[in-house]
């Protein structure tokens, strides 16, 4: 029998602070943490440390409607690029039932995976991208010989995540992307000269020439050229 079922606990829930964690759930998590850390253990410290907002919260309920156990997982030093997940605020309201160990043994791995996909879930929930149009599933044979369905996202998702992730690499991406966007807004175009000069340009070079010809042949452009020639 699963330990949650054995002691009458609900199945564990993993929740993102911003979109999946309700006000009631957050209140009950904090209530349990305060009761154990502050009241029972007499630990005088600031429990609200601004890490809850970026964490995945793992918790379950007892049959009295209280949070029986909870923990949170977040990126160490807010550095997603480093990929080091940190576990904090592990607490159980009812001792000796193994609920803390159960969450650590079985649920942390799942929570880390959710933490990695947090930005992607947010992108879909906010309607920035439509999941079915940017996601494909492919079968992948892992080292253990088993076949798993793996999610593959297109370039749209990569760009959207780049504008959300908090890391050195994310900052570098935004600096580059903003410079390209700025050039496009000011000039009306942005070009990767080196790529077009090399083989990576491919058929895009022909497309670029066709678009330039089309622009040059427009009536407005011709009219401006005539005015320039006539010195008007």
C-alpha positions in Angstrom: 0.0 0.0 0.0 1.3 3.5 -0.9 2.2 5.5 2.1 -0.2 8.3 1.3 -3.1 5.9 1.1 -1.9 4.0 4.3 -2.2 7.1 6.5 -5.2 8.7 4.8 -3.2 11.4 3.0 -4.2 12.8 -0.3 -2.0 12.1 -3.3 0.9 14.5 -3.5 0.4 17.7 -5.5 3.1 19.6 -7.4 2.3 23.2 -8.0 3.8 26.2 -9.6 3.5 29.3 -7.3 2.3 31.7 -10.0 -0.3 29.7 -11.9 -1.1 26.4 -10.1 -0.9 27.2 -6.4 -4.2 28.6 -5.0 -4.4 31.1 -2.2 -5.8 28.5 0.1 -3.0 26.1 -0.6 -0.3 28.7 -0.1 -1.9 29.7 3.2 -2.0 26.1 4.5 1.6 25.5 3.4 2.8 28.6 5.3 0.6 27.7 8.2 2.2 24.2 8.5 5.7 25.7 8.1 5.1 28.3 10.8 3.6 25.7 13.2 6.6 23.4 12.9 9.6 25.7 12.3 8.6 28.7 14.5 6.2 27.3 17.1 7.4 23.7 17.6 11.1 24.0 16.9 11.4 27.6 18.1 13.5 28.7 15.1 13.6 32.5 14.9 14.3 33.4 11.3 12.6 34.9 8.3 10.5 32.1 6.7 9.3 34.3 3.8 12.6 34.6 1.9 11.3 35.4 -1.7 12.1 31.9 -2.9 8.5 30.7 -2.8 7.6 32.6 -6.0 10.2 30.8 -8.1 9.7 27.3 -6.6 7.7 24.2 -7.4 5.8 23.3 -4.2 5.3 19.6 -3.3 2.7 18.9 -0.7 -0.2 16.6 0.4 -3.2 16.9 2.7 -4.4 14.9 5.7 -8.0 13.9 6.3 -8.4 17.0 8.6 -7.8 19.4 5.7 -4.3 20.4 6.8 -1.1 20.2 4.7 0.5 17.1 6.2 3.9 17.6 4.5 5.5 20.0 2.1 8.7 21.0 0.5 9.8 23.3 -2.3 12.3 23.0 -5.1 14.0 25.9 -6.9 17.1 26.8 -8.8 20.1 27.5 -6.6 21.0 31.2 -6.6 18.3 31.7 -9.2 20.7 30.3 -11.8 18.7 28.1 -14.2 21.7 27.7 -16.6 23.7 26.0 -13.9 20.9 23.5 -13.5 21.4 22.9 -9.8 18.1 22.3 -8.1 17.9 23.1 -4.4 15.4 21.6 -1.9 14.1 23.8 0.9 11.6 24.0 3.7 11.0 20.2 4.1 8.4 19.9 6.8 5.9 17.3 8.1 3.0 18.0 10.3 2.6 14.4 11.5 5.9 12.8 12.5 6.9 9.2 12.2 4.8 8.3 9.2 7.5 8.7 6.6 5.8 11.3 4.6 8.9 13.5 4.3 11.0 10.6 3.0 8.3 9.6 0.6 8.2 13.1 -1.0 12.0 13.2 -1.2 12.3 9.7 -2.7 9.5 9.7 -5.2 8.3 13.2 -5.9 11.4 15.4 -6.0 12.5 14.0 -9.4 9.1 14.8 -10.9 9.3 18.3 -9.3 12.7 19.0 -10.9 11.3 18.0 -14.3 8.4 20.4 -13.7 10.8 23.1 -12.7 12.7 22.7 -15.9 9.5 23.0 -17.9 8.0 25.9 -15.8 8.6 28.6 -18.4 7.1 26.4 -21.2 3.9 25.8 -19.2 3.6 29.5 -18.5 4.0 30.4 -22.2 1.1 28.1 -23.1 -1.1 29.2 -20.2 -0.7 32.9 -21.1 -1.7 32.1 -24.7 1.6 33.4 -26.1 1.9 30.2 -28.2 -0.5 27.4 -29.0 0.8 24.1 -27.7 -0.3 21.9 -30.6 1.4 24.1 -33.2 4.8 24.2 -31.6 5.1 20.7 -30.0 5.8 17.3 -31.5 6.3 14.0 -29.7 8.9 11.5 -30.9 9.8 8.1 -29.6 13.2 8.0 -28.0 15.2 4.9 -26.9 17.0 5.6 -23.6 20.1 4.1 -22.1 17.9 1.6 -20.2 16.6 0.2 -23.5 13.1 1.5 -22.9 11.3 3.7 -25.4 9.9 7.0 -24.2 7.8 9.7 -25.8 9.9 12.9 -25.7 8.5 16.4 -26.3 10.3 18.4 -29.0 9.6 22.2 -29.3 10.2 24.4 -32.3 12.1 27.6 -32.5 9.2 29.8 -31.3 9.3 28.1 -27.9 13.1 28.5 -27.6 12.8 32.2 -28.3 10.0 32.7 -25.8 11.9 30.8 -23.1 14.9 33.0 -23.8 13.0 36.1 -22.8 11.9 34.5 -19.5 14.8 32.4 -18.2 16.9 34.0 -15.4 20.5 33.0 -16.2 23.7 34.4 -17.8 22.9 32.6 -21.0 19.4 34.1 -20.9 20.8 37.6 -20.5 23.2 37.1 -23.4 20.3 36.0 -25.6 18.2 39.0 -24.7 21.0 41.4 -25.4 21.5 39.9 -28.8 17.7 39.6 -29.6 17.1 43.2 -28.5 19.8 44.5 -30.8 18.3 42.7 -33.8 14.8 43.8 -32.9 16.0 47.4 -32.5 17.6 47.4 -35.9 14.4 46.0 -37.5 12.2 48.7 -35.8 14.5 51.5 -36.9 15.6 50.4 -40.4 12.7 48.1 -41.3 15.0 45.2 -41.8 17.6 43.1 -40.0 20.3 41.0 -41.7 22.8 38.4 -40.8 25.5 39.4 -43.4 27.9 36.6 -42.6 25.3 33.9 -42.8 24.0 35.2 -46.2 27.6 35.4 -47.6 28.2 31.8 -46.7 26.5 28.5 -47.6 24.1 28.8 -44.7 22.2 31.4 -46.7 20.8 28.6 -48.9 17.6 29.5 -50.7 17.1 32.5 -48.4 19.6 34.5 -50.5 17.3 34.1 -53.6 14.3 35.0 -51.5 16.1 38.2 -50.3 16.9 39.2 -53.9 13.3 38.7 -54.9 12.0 40.8 -52.1 14.5 43.6 -52.9 13.4 43.6 -56.5 9.8 43.7 -55.4 10.4 46.7 -53.1 12.4 48.6 -55.8 9.7 48.1 -58.3 7.0 49.6 -56.1 5.5 52.9 -57.3 6.4 54.7 -54.1 10.0 53.8 -54.3 10.2 54.8 -58.0 8.5 58.1 -57.2 11.1 58.9 -54.5 13.9 58.0 -56.9 12.5 60.4 -59.5 12.2 63.2 -57.0 15.8 62.6 -56.0 17.1 62.7 -59.5 15.2 65.9 -60.3 16.5 67.5 -57.0 13.0 68.1 -55.7 
